Amino acid sequence: MSRRLSWLFALAAYVLPPVWAAFALDADMKTQRQVHGFVCGLPLLGIMFVACIASAALSVLGTAFGVASFCAAPAPRSLVRVAELAALVLPFLAASTYVALLLGA
C-alpha cells in the first residue's frame, strides 16, 4: 500500500504543480497585459516559487512512503527499488535547488 501511495505522490509532484503553474502564469500574464499594458516578472516568479515548493513537498511525502516500503521489503533488495527511490526524490532535489538558487541570488 505504501508503495502505491509513494507513486501516487510522485505522480502528483511531477504533474500537478507544473500544470497549475502553467495555467496560473498564463492567466496572470493576460491580466497584467490587460491592466498595465506590460508584464512584471515578480508575480510570475512567485507562482513558480510556490509550484516548486508544492512539488518538493509532494515529493518528500512520496519519498517517505517509498523509503517505508523499501525498508519493509525482504533483505536482498533489487537495484530497481533503489532507482525507484531516486525517481521519487528527483522532484524534491530539482525544486529545492531552484528555490535555493532563487534565494541565494
N, C-alpha and C positions, 0 to 999 in steps of 0.2 A: 504493500500500500504506500509506503513512504517513497518508494522508487517512482511510482506513478505521480505522486504529489511533487516530487522533485522535478520531473519532466514537465509537469503542468506549470509550475512556477517558472521554469526555464523558458518554456514557450511564451509565457506571458512577458517575461523580461525581454525576450528577443522581439516580440511583436507589438504589444500594447503601447509602451511609451513612444516608440518611433512613429507609430500610426497616429497617436494622439498629437504628438508634436507637429507632424506634417499638417494636420487639419488646423491646429491652433496657429501655426506660423502663417498659413495661407489666409486665415480669417483676420489675423492681426495686421498683416501687410495690406490687405484690401481696406480695412478700416482706417489705417493710418494714411494711406494714399487718398482716401475719400475725405478725411477730416483735415489733414495738414497739407496734402499735396506731395509729401515726401515720406520716406520710411526711416524711422530711427531704429538703430540696431539693438539698443539696450533691452527693450521688451522681448525682442526675438532671442537675445542671449539668455534672458531669464527663463523663457519657455524651454530652451534646450537644456538649461541647467536643471530645471525641475524634471524633465524627461530622463536625464542621466541619473538623477538621484532615485527616481522611481524604478528605473531599470536595475540599478545597483541593489536596491532594497529587495526587489523580487528575486534577483539572482542570489542574494545571501540566503533568503528563505529556501530557495531551491537547492542550494549547496548544502545547507544544514540538513535537509531531508535526504539528500544524496549521500552525505557522509554517514548519517544514521543507517541508511540502507547498506552502505559499503561495509560498515563495521559489523552488521548483523549477518553478512554473507559468510559462508564457510571459509576456512583458512587459506587454501590456495586460490586467491582472487586473481582473476584474469586481467590482462592489460586493457581489455575493452572497458572494464569497470573504471580503471584509472583514467582512461581517455574520456569516459563519460563525466567524471568529476571535473576534468579540465574544461569540458564543454559547458558544464554548469557554472563554473566560476568565471568564464570569459566575459560575460556582460558586466560583472562587478569590476573586473580589472580594467576593462576599457572605459567604463563610466567614471570610475574613481580616478583614473589617470587624466581624463578630460577635465574633471572638476578640479583636481589638483593643479593642472596647468592653468585653468582659469583663475583660480585663487592666487596662484603664485605670480601671475603676470603683472 
